[in-house]
Amino acid sequence: LSGMYFPLPYSGFDEIMGLVGLLVFILGSIICIWAKITMGKFWNPPVDHDHKRQDKLMKHGPFKYSRNPIYVGMIMVLAGYGIAIQSYFTFLSIIPILYFYNSVLKEEKNLEKVFKEE
């Protein structure tokens, strides 16, 4: 509805932007799913690190490329959706992005404490 009632001005590239947004959305979803499957039983809710259940640092799969592939994927999902719907409400996605950033900072401190040099 936001794309219909609060659209960004027509740019001449709306169809291309819709396709690009859809592709970014799909790629972000795939990254999230890949990371979740890679973590398997070691997955925890955000910022809730259970040291007994997750006793090793993930370094394979998407974690080879990013310490936080689920957050990267979620940001891509938000960005892709925003690009695809081309609405002024897209700018509200900054709120969850800031939340993800704050969560990453908390998780990194916790993981540095537990895994030290690794």
SEDRENGU-694443 format. One record per residue: y, x, z negated of N, C-alpha, C in turn; residue in one letter. Coordinates in steps of 0.1 Angstrom, whole numbers. Layout:
<<Y X Z> <Y X Z> <Y X Z> a>
...
//
This chain:
<<-12 8 0> <0 0 0> <13 9 0> l>
<<12 20 -7> <24 28 -7> <27 34 6> s>
<<17 36 15> <20 41 28> <26 30 37> g>
<<23 18 34> <28 7 42> <43 3 37> m>
<<45 3 24> <58 -1 19> <68 10 16> y>
<<63 22 14> <72 33 11> <69 45 20> f>
<<68 43 33> <64 54 42> <75 64 43> p>
<<71 77 46> <80 87 50> <85 84 64> l>
<<97 89 68> <102 86 81> <92 91 92> p>
<<92 84 103> <84 87 114> <87 101 119> y>
<<77 110 121> <80 124 125> <75 127 140> s>
<<68 118 146> <62 121 159> <49 127 158> g>
<<45 132 146> <32 138 144> <23 130 134> f>
<<26 117 132> <20 109 122> <5 109 124> d>
<<0 107 136> <-15 107 139> <-21 120 136> e>
<<-15 131 140> <-20 144 137> <-20 147 122> i>
<<-10 143 115> <-9 145 101> <-19 137 94> m>
<<-22 125 98> <-32 116 93> <-46 123 94> g>
<<-49 129 105> <-61 136 108> <-62 148 99> l>
<<-52 156 98> <-51 168 90> <-54 164 75> v>
<<-47 154 71> <-48 149 57> <-63 145 54> g>
<<-69 138 64> <-83 134 62> <-92 146 61> l>
<<-90 156 69> <-98 168 69> <-97 176 56> l>
<<-84 177 51> <-82 184 39> <-88 176 27> v>
<<-87 163 28> <-94 154 18> <-109 156 17> f>
<<-115 156 29> <-129 158 30> <-134 172 25> i>
<<-126 182 30> <-130 196 26> <-128 197 10> l>
<<-118 192 5> <-116 192 -10> <-128 185 -17> g>
<<-132 174 -12> <-143 167 -18> <-156 175 -17> s>
<<-158 182 -6> <-170 190 -4> <-170 202 -14> i>
<<-158 208 -16> <-157 219 -25> <-160 214 -40> i>
<<-155 202 -43> <-158 197 -57> <-173 195 -59> c>
<<-179 188 -49> <-193 185 -50> <-201 198 -51> i>
<<-198 208 -42> <-205 220 -42> <-204 227 -55> w>
<<-192 228 -61> <-190 234 -74> <-198 227 -85> a>
<<-198 214 -85> <-205 206 -95> <-220 209 -94> k>
<<-225 209 -82> <-240 211 -80> <-243 225 -84> i>
<<-234 235 -81> <-237 249 -84> <-237 250 -100> t>
<<-229 244 -107> <-228 245 -121> <-240 238 -127> m>
<<-245 227 -121> <-257 220 -126> <-256 216 -141> g>
<<-265 221 -149> <-266 217 -163> <-255 224 -171> k>
<<-248 234 -165> <-238 242 -173> <-224 235 -172> f>
<<-223 224 -164> <-210 217 -163> <-206 211 -176> w>
<<-193 212 -179> <-187 206 -191> <-175 198 -186> n>
<<-171 188 -194> <-158 182 -191> <-147 192 -192> p>
<<-136 190 -185> <-125 200 -186> <-121 204 -200> p>
<<-119 217 -201> <-114 223 -214> <-123 221 -226> v>
<<-135 217 -223> <-145 214 -234> <-157 223 -232> d>
<<-155 236 -235> <-165 246 -232> <-175 246 -244> h>
<<-188 243 -241> <-199 243 -250> <-206 257 -249> d>
<<-203 266 -258> <-209 279 -257> <-224 280 -257> h>
<<-230 270 -263> <-245 270 -264> <-251 266 -251> k>
<<-244 257 -244> <-249 252 -231> <-245 261 -220> r>
<<-234 266 -220> <-229 275 -209> <-228 289 -215> q>
<<-238 297 -213> <-239 310 -219> <-237 321 -209> d>
<<-234 317 -196> <-232 327 -186> <-220 323 -177> k>
<<-214 333 -172> <-202 330 -163> <-207 328 -149> l>
<<-202 317 -143> <-206 314 -129> <-199 324 -119> m>
<<-207 330 -111> <-202 340 -101> <-207 338 -87> k>
<<-214 327 -85> <-220 325 -72> <-215 311 -67> h>
<<-219 309 -54> <-215 296 -48> <-200 296 -46> g>
<<-193 285 -49> <-179 285 -47> <-171 293 -57> p>
<<-178 297 -68> <-172 305 -79> <-170 319 -75> f>
<<-177 323 -63> <-175 336 -58> <-161 338 -52> k>
<<-155 326 -48> <-142 326 -41> <-130 322 -50> y>
<<-133 314 -61> <-123 309 -70> <-129 307 -84> s>
<<-121 310 -94> <-126 308 -108> <-126 293 -111> r>
<<-118 285 -103> <-117 271 -106> <-119 262 -93> n>
<<-130 263 -87> <-132 256 -74> <-131 241 -75> p>
<<-134 235 -87> <-133 220 -88> <-118 216 -88> i>
<<-110 224 -96> <-96 221 -95> <-90 223 -82> y>
<<-94 234 -75> <-89 236 -61> <-93 224 -52> v>
<<-105 220 -53> <-110 209 -45> <-102 196 -49> g>
<<-100 194 -62> <-92 182 -66> <-78 182 -60> m>
<<-72 194 -61> <-58 195 -55> <-58 192 -40> i>
<<-69 197 -34> <-70 195 -19> <-72 180 -16> m>
<<-80 173 -25> <-82 159 -23> <-68 152 -24> v>
<<-61 155 -35> <-47 149 -37> <-38 152 -25> l>
<<-38 164 -21> <-29 168 -10> <-33 162 3> a>
<<-46 162 6> <-51 155 18> <-48 141 19> g>
<<-50 134 7> <-46 120 7> <-32 117 9> y>
<<-23 126 2> <-9 124 4> <-4 127 18> g>
<<-10 137 25> <-7 140 39> <-11 128 48> i>
<<-23 122 45> <-28 112 53> <-20 99 52> a>
<<-16 95 40> <-9 82 38> <6 83 41> i>
<<11 96 40> <25 98 44> <35 88 37> q>
<<35 89 24> <43 80 16> <51 88 6> s>
<<62 82 2> <71 89 -9> <63 90 -22> y>
<<53 81 -24> <45 82 -36> <36 94 -37> f>
<<35 101 -26> <27 113 -25> <33 124 -35> t>
<<46 123 -37> <52 133 -46> <48 131 -60> f>
<<43 119 -64> <38 117 -77> <25 126 -80> l>
<<19 131 -70> <7 139 -72> <10 152 -80> s>
<<23 155 -81> <27 167 -89> <22 165 -103> i>
<<21 153 -108> <17 151 -122> <3 155 -125> i>
<<-7 151 -117> <-20 156 -120> <-22 171 -116> p>
<<-14 176 -107> <-15 190 -104> <-10 198 -116> i>
<<1 194 -122> <5 201 -134> <-5 200 -145> l>
<<-12 189 -146> <-22 187 -156> <-34 197 -153> y>
<<-38 198 -141> <-48 207 -137> <-44 222 -140> f>
<<-32 225 -137> <-27 238 -140> <-28 241 -155> y>
<<-24 232 -163> <-24 234 -178> <-39 235 -183> n>
<<-48 227 -177> <-62 228 -180> <-68 242 -177> s>
<<-64 247 -165> <-69 260 -161> <-64 271 -171> v>
<<-52 270 -175> <-47 280 -185> <-55 280 -198> l>
<<-58 268 -203> <-66 266 -215> <-80 271 -213> k>
<<-86 268 -201> <-100 272 -199> <-101 287 -197> e>
<<-91 293 -191> <-91 308 -189> <-90 315 -202> e>
<<-82 310 -212> <-81 316 -225> <-94 315 -232> k>
<<-101 304 -231> <-113 301 -238> <-124 310 -232> n>
<<-125 311 -219> <-135 319 -212> <-133 334 -214> l>
<<-121 338 -215> <-118 352 -218> <-123 356 -232> e>
<<-121 346 -241> <-126 348 -255> <-141 350 -256> k>
<<-148 341 -248> <-162 341 -249> <-169 352 -240> v>
<<-164 354 -228> <-171 363 -219> <-164 377 -218> f>
<<-153 378 -224> <-145 391 -225> <-144 398 -211> k>
<<-150 410 -210> <-148 418 -197> <-155 411 -185> e>
<<-166 404 -188> <-174 398 -176> <-165 389 -169> e>
//
